[in-house]
Amino acid sequence: QVQLVESGGGLVQAGGSLRLSCAASGRTFDSYAMAWFRQAPGKEREFVAVISWSLGSTYYANSVKGRFTISRDKNTVYLQMNKLKPEDAAVYYCAAGPGGISRERYNNWGQGTQVTVSS
């Protein structure tokens, strides 16, 4: 069992930045990677970024590549979001699991944090 606690969401103007945090505790050894997903109203939950615990290797969705950066520090995973666009507005979730870009692969989820981008 992994417990995930997210923070850092809020309201930001287009072009601004936010830094999301996800603190993981419990059986983190059972999870190979941590990922960020997001879900906007009327949309499916979509992959944003993933990082491996051991190597720190990263992979990003094309929609955020070059603007978002995922990183880790011990059991905390971060998502630095720069040059935010209105289409980035969503509830952002962190997840622990084996890696990959499919939400079905992850079995532990945070509560979600709202990111609102005004134009």
N, CA and C atoms as an extended XYZ file, in Angstrom:
357
Properties=species:S:1:pos:R:3:atomname:S:1:resname:S:1:resid:I:1 pbc="F F F"
N         0.830       -1.182        0.000 N   GLN     1
C         0.000        0.000        0.000 CA  GLN     1
C         0.875        1.247        0.000 C   GLN     1
N         0.546        2.166       -0.878 N   VAL     2
C         1.259        3.427       -0.984 CA  VAL     2
C         0.262        4.558       -0.743 C   VAL     2
N         0.647        5.469        0.119 N   GLN     3
C        -0.160        6.658        0.361 CA  GLN     3
C         0.463        7.838       -0.373 C   GLN     3
N        -0.350        8.569       -1.096 N   LEU     4
C         0.103        9.693       -1.897 CA  LEU     4
C        -0.639       10.947       -1.470 C   LEU     4
N         0.115       11.991       -1.163 N   VAL     5
C        -0.455       13.257       -0.735 CA  VAL     5
C         0.031       14.342       -1.669 C   VAL     5
N        -0.891       14.977       -2.364 N   GLU     6
C        -0.569       15.976       -3.365 CA  GLU     6
C        -0.793       17.379       -2.823 C   GLU     6
N        -0.049       18.317       -3.380 N   SER     7
C        -0.207       19.717       -3.037 CA  SER     7
C         0.332       20.573       -4.172 C   SER     7
N         0.019       21.855       -4.138 N   GLY     8
C         0.600       22.797       -5.071 CA  GLY     8
C        -0.335       23.330       -6.135 C   GLY     8
N        -1.534       22.783       -6.242 N   GLY     9
C        -2.462       23.276       -7.235 CA  GLY     9
C        -2.958       24.669       -6.895 C   GLY     9
N        -3.566       25.300       -7.878 N   GLY    10
C        -4.080       26.632       -7.675 CA  GLY    10
C        -4.468       27.291       -8.970 C   GLY    10
N        -4.668       28.589       -8.890 N   LEU    11
C        -5.068       29.410      -10.028 CA  LEU    11
C        -3.872       30.193      -10.527 C   LEU    11
N        -3.652       30.146      -11.825 N   VAL    12
C        -2.535       30.857      -12.429 CA  VAL    12
C        -2.965       31.389      -13.788 C   VAL    12
N        -2.408       32.512      -14.176 N   GLN    13
C        -2.685       33.068      -15.495 CA  GLN    13
C        -1.913       32.315      -16.570 C   GLN    13
N        -2.447       32.327      -17.776 N   ALA    14
C        -1.749       31.714      -18.894 CA  ALA    14
C        -0.342       32.281      -19.011 C   ALA    14
N         0.615       31.389      -19.234 N   GLY    15
C         2.014       31.770      -19.279 CA  GLY    15
C         2.724       31.663      -17.952 C   GLY    15
N         1.985       31.454      -16.887 N   GLY    16
C         2.565       31.347      -15.567 CA  GLY    16
C         3.039       29.948      -15.248 C   GLY    16
N         3.436       29.761      -13.991 N   SER    17
C         4.022       28.503      -13.556 CA  SER    17
C         3.410       28.032      -12.248 C   SER    17
N         3.404       26.725      -12.064 N   LEU    18
C         3.034       26.084      -10.819 CA  LEU    18
C         3.941       24.892      -10.596 C   LEU    18
N         4.153       24.551       -9.332 N   ARG    19
C         4.939       23.390       -8.977 CA  ARG    19
C         4.094       22.482       -8.094 C   ARG    19
N         3.769       21.305       -8.600 N   LEU    20
C         3.001       20.326       -7.861 CA  LEU    20
C         3.932       19.369       -7.130 C   LEU    20
N         3.499       18.925       -5.953 N   SER    21
C         4.260       17.970       -5.168 CA  SER    21
C         3.394       16.770       -4.839 C   SER    21
N         4.025       15.615       -4.745 N   CYS    22
C         3.347       14.389       -4.346 CA  CYS    22
C         4.259       13.632       -3.400 C   CYS    22
N         3.878       13.568       -2.139 N   ALA    23
C         4.652       12.866       -1.127 CA  ALA    23
C         4.145       11.440       -1.004 C   ALA    23
N         5.041       10.484       -1.192 N   ALA    24
C         4.695        9.072       -1.146 CA  ALA    24
C         5.195        8.445        0.141 C   ALA    24
N         4.375        7.600        0.737 N   SER    25
C         4.763        6.859        1.924 CA  SER    25
C         4.179        5.456        1.847 C   SER    25
N         4.653        4.581        2.740 N   GLY    26
C         4.202        3.206        2.730 CA  GLY    26
C         5.131        2.328        1.914 C   GLY    26
N         4.550        1.387        1.188 N   ARG    27
C         5.331        0.387        0.455 CA  ARG    27
C         5.735        0.915       -0.914 C   ARG    27
N         6.554        1.941       -0.901 N   THR    28
C         7.019        2.507       -2.160 CA  THR    28
C         7.944        1.559       -2.911 C   THR    28
N         8.514        0.592       -2.204 N   PHE    29
C         9.390       -0.385       -2.844 CA  PHE    29
C         8.654       -1.190       -3.906 C   PHE    29
N         7.358       -1.355       -3.744 N   ASP    30
C         6.570       -2.150       -4.684 CA  ASP    30
C         6.276       -1.427       -5.992 C   ASP    30
N         6.564       -0.145       -6.050 N   SER    31
C         6.277        0.647       -7.239 CA  SER    31
C         7.558        1.031       -7.944 C   SER    31
N         7.595        0.805       -9.235 N   TYR    32
C         8.762        1.124      -10.033 CA  TYR    32
C         8.817        2.601      -10.387 C   TYR    32
N         7.651        3.215      -10.542 N   ALA    33
C         7.608        4.565      -11.074 CA  ALA    33
C         6.489        5.376      -10.438 C   ALA    33
N         6.613        6.676      -10.595 N   MET    34
C         5.564        7.612      -10.239 CA  MET    34
C         5.196        8.407      -11.472 C   MET    34
N         3.921        8.672      -11.612 N   ALA    35
C         3.437        9.371      -12.790 CA  ALA    35
C         2.455       10.460      -12.406 C   ALA    35
N         2.303       11.402      -13.299 N   TRP    36
C         1.269       12.428      -13.200 CA  TRP    36
C         0.276       12.244      -14.339 C   TRP    36
N        -0.996       12.274      -13.987 N   PHE    37
C        -2.090       12.281      -14.941 CA  PHE    37
C        -2.943       13.510      -14.682 C   PHE    37
N        -3.779       13.854      -15.639 N   ARG    38
C        -4.698       14.958      -15.448 CA  ARG    38
C        -6.029       14.638      -16.106 C   ARG    38
N        -7.081       15.255      -15.587 N   GLN    39
C        -8.413       15.037      -16.113 CA  GLN    39
C        -9.183       16.342      -16.100 C   GLN    39
N        -9.588       16.766      -17.272 N   ALA    40
C       -10.410       17.954      -17.433 CA  ALA    40
C       -11.870       17.548      -17.552 C   ALA    40
N       -12.795       18.463      -17.269 N   PRO    41
C       -14.218       18.128      -17.379 CA  PRO    41
C       -14.578       17.599      -18.757 C   PRO    41
N       -15.293       16.477      -18.788 N   GLY    42
C       -15.712       15.883      -20.040 CA  GLY    42
C       -14.626       15.138      -20.780 C   GLY    42
N       -13.456       15.019      -20.193 N   LYS    43
C       -12.331       14.356      -20.836 CA  LYS    43
C       -11.902       13.139      -20.035 C   LYS    43
N       -11.240       12.213      -20.717 N   GLU    44
C       -10.647       11.077      -20.037 CA  GLU    44
C        -9.395       11.509      -19.293 C   GLU    44
N        -9.075       10.758      -18.245 N   ARG    45
C        -7.835       11.012      -17.536 CA  ARG    45
C        -6.655       10.668      -18.449 C   ARG    45
N        -5.752       11.613      -18.636 N   GLU    46
C        -4.685       11.440      -19.594 CA  GLU    46
C        -3.311       11.526      -18.941 C   GLU    46
N        -2.386       10.828      -19.542 N   PHE    47
C        -1.014       10.797      -19.072 CA  PHE    47
C        -0.337       12.134      -19.276 C   PHE    47
N         0.499       12.506      -18.301 N   VAL    48
C         1.268       13.741      -18.387 CA  VAL    48
C         2.766       13.456      -18.372 C   VAL    48
N         3.237       12.761      -17.336 N   ALA    49
C         4.667       12.510      -17.195 CA  ALA    49
C         4.886       11.346      -16.247 C   ALA    49
N         6.042       10.699      -16.359 N   VAL    50
C         6.389        9.577      -15.493 CA  VAL    50
C         7.879        9.617      -15.198 C   VAL    50
N         8.244        9.145      -14.019 N   ILE    51
C         9.639        9.068      -13.620 CA  ILE    51
C         9.856        7.770      -12.858 C   ILE    51
N        10.990        7.125      -13.093 N   SER    52
C        11.317        5.907      -12.369 CA  SER    52
C        12.002        6.256      -11.056 C   SER    52
N        11.724        5.468      -10.011 N   TRP    53
C        12.344        5.718       -8.715 CA  TRP    53
C        13.843        5.491       -8.758 C   TRP    53
N        14.268        4.423       -9.406 N   SER    54
C        15.662        4.008       -9.338 CA  SER    54
C        16.582        4.839      -10.214 C   SER    54
N        16.234        4.997      -11.462 N   LEU    55
C        17.106        5.667      -12.421 CA  LEU    55
C        16.763        7.135      -12.630 C   LEU    55
N        15.556        7.520      -12.303 N   GLY    56
C        15.137        8.879      -12.571 CA  GLY    56
C        14.856        9.159      -14.028 C   GLY    56
N        14.711        8.123      -14.833 N   SER    57
C        14.388        8.321      -16.237 CA  SER    57
C        12.977        8.877      -16.365 C   SER    57
N        12.773        9.721      -17.352 N   THR    58
C        11.507       10.435      -17.498 CA  THR    58
C        10.942       10.277      -18.900 C   THR    58
N         9.639       10.469      -18.986 N   TYR    59
C         8.940       10.454      -20.260 CA  TYR    59
C         7.746       11.383      -20.143 C   TYR    59
N         7.474       12.145      -21.209 N   TYR    60
C         6.436       13.156      -21.181 CA  TYR    60
C         5.449       12.988      -22.325 C   TYR    60
N         4.220       13.386      -22.056 N   ALA    61
C         3.256       13.514      -23.128 CA  ALA    61
C         3.693       14.629      -24.066 C   ALA    61
N         3.408       14.458      -25.341 N   ASN    62
C         3.804       15.465      -26.318 CA  ASN    62
C         3.221       16.841      -26.006 C   ASN    62
N         2.054       16.864      -25.413 N   SER    63
C         1.379       18.121      -25.148 CA  SER    63
C         2.085       18.982      -24.107 C   SER    63
N         2.928       18.371      -23.275 N   VAL    64
C         3.610       19.114      -22.217 CA  VAL    64
C         5.117       19.112      -22.373 C   VAL    64
N         5.629       18.384      -23.326 N   LYS    65
C         7.067       18.271      -23.513 CA  LYS    65
C         7.680       19.649      -23.771 C   LYS    65
N         8.751       19.938      -23.042 N   GLY    66
C         9.405       21.226      -23.154 CA  GLY    66
C         8.872       22.267      -22.209 C   GLY    66
N         7.714       22.030      -21.605 N   ARG    67
C         7.119       22.971      -20.661 CA  ARG    67
C         7.067       22.431      -19.240 C   ARG    67
N         6.843       21.132      -19.101 N   PHE    68
C         6.730       20.497      -17.786 CA  PHE    68
C         7.980       19.688      -17.497 C   PHE    68
N         8.331       19.601      -16.218 N   THR    69
C         9.459       18.801      -15.783 CA  THR    69
C         9.059       17.982      -14.565 C   THR    69
N         9.226       16.674      -14.652 N   ILE    70
C         8.986       15.802      -13.515 CA  ILE    70
C        10.322       15.476      -12.867 C   ILE    70
N        10.349       15.457      -11.550 N   SER    71
C        11.572       15.168      -10.822 CA  SER    71
C        11.225       14.476       -9.513 C   SER    71
N        12.238       13.988       -8.832 N   ARG    72
C        12.021       13.309       -7.559 CA  ARG    72
C        13.098       13.668       -6.564 C   ARG    72
N        12.745       13.592       -5.292 N   ASP    73
C        13.657       13.809       -4.189 CA  ASP    73
C        13.223       12.869       -3.078 C   ASP    73
N        13.955       11.762       -2.944 N   LYS    74
C        13.574       10.696       -2.013 CA  LYS    74
C        12.168       10.217       -2.365 C   LYS    74
N        11.200       10.375       -1.465 N   ASN    75
C         9.851        9.879       -1.709 CA  ASN    75
C         8.874       10.961       -2.143 C   ASN    75
N         9.384       12.063       -2.610 N   THR    76
C         8.553       13.142       -3.110 CA  THR    76
C         8.786       13.330       -4.599 C   THR    76
N         7.711       13.400       -5.348 N   VAL    77
C         7.763       13.626       -6.781 CA  VAL    77
C         7.161       14.988       -7.080 C   VAL    77
N         7.779       15.697       -8.002 N   TYR    78
C         7.362       17.044       -8.342 CA  TYR    78
C         6.986       17.130       -9.814 C   TYR    78
N         6.128       18.074      -10.107 N   LEU    79
C         5.829       18.425      -11.484 CA  LEU    79
C         5.915       19.939      -11.604 C   LEU    79
N         6.994       20.402      -12.212 N   GLN    80
C         7.157       21.821      -12.480 CA  GLN    80
C         6.478       22.138      -13.800 C   GLN    80
N         5.503       23.018      -13.760 N   MET    81
C         4.713       23.362      -14.932 CA  MET    81
C         4.982       24.812      -15.293 C   MET    81
N         5.562       25.026      -16.447 N   ASN    82
C         5.867       26.356      -16.944 CA  ASN    82
C         5.071       26.643      -18.210 C   ASN    82
N         4.964       27.930      -18.525 N   LYS    83
C         4.256       28.360      -19.735 CA  LYS    83
C         2.886       27.704      -19.830 C   LYS    83
N         2.150       27.788      -18.745 N   LEU    84
C         0.856       27.120      -18.679 CA  LEU    84
C        -0.123       27.709      -19.684 C   LEU    84
N        -0.931       26.822      -20.251 N   LYS    85
C        -1.944       27.180      -21.223 CA  LYS    85
C        -3.320       26.864      -20.662 C   LYS    85
N        -4.361       27.521      -21.170 N   PRO    86
C        -5.709       27.197      -20.692 CA  PRO    86
C        -6.047       25.715      -20.824 C   PRO    86
N        -5.549       25.057      -21.849 N   GLU    87
C        -5.822       23.642      -22.027 CA  GLU    87
C        -5.119       22.756      -21.009 C   GLU    87
N        -4.222       23.321      -20.204 N   ASP    88
C        -3.597       22.582      -19.119 CA  ASP    88
C        -4.485       22.499      -17.883 C   ASP    88
N        -5.544       23.267      -17.837 N   ALA    89
C        -6.428       23.272      -16.677 CA  ALA    89
C        -7.066       21.902      -16.499 C   ALA    89
N        -6.946       21.354      -15.312 N   ALA    90
C        -7.456       20.021      -15.028 CA  ALA    90
C        -7.208       19.709      -13.560 C   ALA    90
N        -7.769       18.600      -13.114 N   VAL    91
C        -7.369       18.022      -11.846 CA  VAL    91
C        -6.170       17.129      -12.122 C   VAL    91
N        -5.086       17.373      -11.420 N   TYR    92
C        -3.857       16.616      -11.603 CA  TYR    92
C        -3.726       15.570      -10.510 C   TYR    92
N        -3.432       14.339      -10.921 N   TYR    93
C        -3.300       13.213      -10.007 CA  TYR    93
C        -1.900       12.625      -10.105 C   TYR    93
N        -1.319       12.282       -8.976 N   CYS    94
C        -0.115       11.473       -8.997 CA  CYS    94
C        -0.486       10.019       -8.768 C   CYS    94
N         0.318        9.130       -9.307 N   ALA    95
C         0.034        7.706       -9.244 CA  ALA    95
C         1.325        6.927       -9.093 C   ALA    95
N         1.260        5.826       -8.371 N   ALA    96
C         2.388        4.924       -8.182 CA  ALA    96
C         2.079        3.593       -8.841 C   ALA    96
N         3.057        3.055       -9.551 N   GLY    97
C         2.847        1.795      -10.221 CA  GLY    97
C         4.060        1.353      -11.005 C   GLY    97
N         3.846        0.484      -11.984 N   PRO    98
C         4.958       -0.113      -12.730 CA  PRO    98
C         5.516        0.759      -13.843 C   PRO    98
N         4.930        1.911      -14.071 N   GLY    99
C         5.344        2.754      -15.165 CA  GLY    99
C         4.396        2.643      -16.333 C   GLY    99
N         4.752        3.292      -17.426 N   GLY   100
C         3.903        3.300      -18.592 CA  GLY   100
C         3.027        4.530      -18.627 C   GLY   100
N         2.249        4.656      -19.694 N   ILE   101
C         1.418        5.832      -19.915 CA  ILE   101
C        -0.061        5.549      -19.783 C   ILE   101
N        -0.425        4.303      -19.504 N   SER   102
C        -1.827        3.932      -19.369 CA  SER   102
C        -2.254        4.004      -17.919 C   SER   102
N        -3.379        4.650      -17.639 N   ARG   103
C        -3.849        4.786      -16.267 CA  ARG   103
C        -4.205        3.448      -15.643 C   ARG   103
N        -4.533        2.449      -16.475 N   GLU   104
C        -4.888        1.127      -15.964 CA  GLU   104
C        -3.714        0.407      -15.327 C   GLU   104
N        -2.505        0.856      -15.592 N   ARG   105
C        -1.319        0.214      -15.034 CA  ARG   105
C        -1.026        0.651      -13.608 C   ARG   105
N        -1.652        1.692      -13.149 N   TYR   106
C        -1.351        2.242      -11.835 CA  TYR   106
C        -2.425        1.850      -10.832 C   TYR   106
N        -1.986        1.439       -9.656 N   ASN   107
C        -2.902        0.932       -8.646 CA  ASN   107
C        -2.977        1.787       -7.389 C   ASN   107
N        -2.226        2.856       -7.339 N   ASN   108
C        -2.290        3.784       -6.219 CA  ASN   108
C        -2.352        5.206       -6.751 C   ASN   108
N        -3.299        5.966       -6.224 N   TRP   109
C        -3.553        7.315       -6.711 CA  TRP   109
C        -3.664        8.299       -5.571 C   TRP   109
N        -3.228        9.518       -5.833 N   GLY   110
C        -3.466       10.602       -4.913 CA  GLY   110
C        -4.880       11.122       -5.034 C   GLY   110
N        -5.199       12.111       -4.229 N   GLN   111
C        -6.551       12.650       -4.187 CA  GLN   111
C        -6.833       13.639       -5.307 C   GLN   111
N        -5.800       14.113       -5.957 N   GLY   112
C        -5.946       15.086       -7.017 CA  GLY   112
C        -5.832       16.506       -6.506 C   GLY   112
N        -5.274       17.373       -7.328 N   THR   113
C        -5.164       18.784       -6.999 CA  THR   113
C        -5.558       19.600       -8.220 C   THR   113
N        -6.376       20.618       -7.997 N   GLN   114
C        -6.946       21.393       -9.087 CA  GLN   114
C        -5.960       22.426       -9.600 C   GLN   114
N        -5.784       22.448      -10.905 N   VAL   115
C        -4.999       23.474      -11.575 CA  VAL   115
C        -5.928       24.239      -12.500 C   VAL   115
N        -6.043       25.530      -12.274 N   THR   116
C        -6.888       26.387      -13.086 CA  THR   116
C        -6.015       27.421      -13.779 C   THR   116
N        -6.188       27.566      -15.072 N   VAL   117
C        -5.398       28.502      -15.867 CA  VAL   117
C        -6.353       29.497      -16.505 C   VAL   117
N        -6.183       30.756      -16.177 N   SER   118
C        -7.021       31.808      -16.717 CA  SER   118
C        -6.348       32.448      -17.917 C   SER   118
N        -7.156       32.903      -18.871 N   SER   119
C        -6.644       33.532      -20.075 CA  SER   119
C        -7.064       34.985      -20.156 C   SER   119
